[in-house]
Amino acid sequence: MKRVAIFGGTFNPIHLGHINLCQECGKHIYLDKVILIPTNIPPHKETNQLADDYHRLQMCQLAVQGDCWFEVSDLEIKRKGVSYTIHTIEKLKQQHSDWKLYFLIGSDMLFMFHKWYQYQKILEQVDLIVGAREPKEYERMVAYTQKILKNHQNIHIIHIQPFPVSSTQIRQLIQQNQPVKKYLPSNVFDYIQQHHLYQVTKEMK
Ligand code: ATP
């Protein structure tokens, strides 16, 4: 069976914290590939200042260009509507019965996982791989998993070297004309500049 991890996000924009999470988790759990899936309408986020689907997809592709461990999927964008993870998982399972599926998330998503749509069903279908966004979160993640998620056997909390940055922080820095290069894959940085993304606040969706 192929061991495939799904990594969903708004990727608005994709940044080095995202890539670091995938790479660090990949050091601990063998994965044949990681599929980045930009959301259409994210269920857990405010959507003002969301760049066009096209741009978010392009930036994901640029971020992993030349690295065949990664793939980028437009499955959620094409499906339209709110992107519920369980629907994505079911679709991929239907299409690839020979895949063992994993789902990658950062610690902030773990701490709200019990509020996700059909989260128990998600845990029946995939193994969750979780990495910290900030230093010193490991114990809190383990405690949360024991208490709220009843120590579910399909949840793997990975000790990773975090790269603490968020897309929100990057968008704010761009608006303030502050440097952001150190948080982004270089071709994503170039793309944002070329297309003048995130420079003015605007309601997009
Ligand atoms: P925003 O600031 O716009 O809310 P974000 O930086 O949290 O965005 P998302 O695209 O919403 O990024 O996140 C997708 C996934 O990546 C989530 O599971 C999130 O926990 C994880 N993630 C985001 N940033 C990091 C980071 N720096 N380290 C580890 N995981 C991260």
Boltz pocket constraint, residues with backbone or C-beta under 6 A from the ligand:
constraints:
  - pocket:
      binder: B
      contacts: [[A, 8], [A, 9], [A, 10], [A, 11], [A, 12], [A, 13], [A, 16], [A, 17], [A, 18], [A, 21], [A, 45], [A, 104], [A, 105], [A, 106], [A, 107], [A, 108], [A, 109], [A, 131], [A, 132], [A, 133], [A, 134], [A, 162], [A, 163], [A, 164], [A, 165], [A, 166], [A, 167], [A, 168], [A, 169]]
      max_distance: 6.0
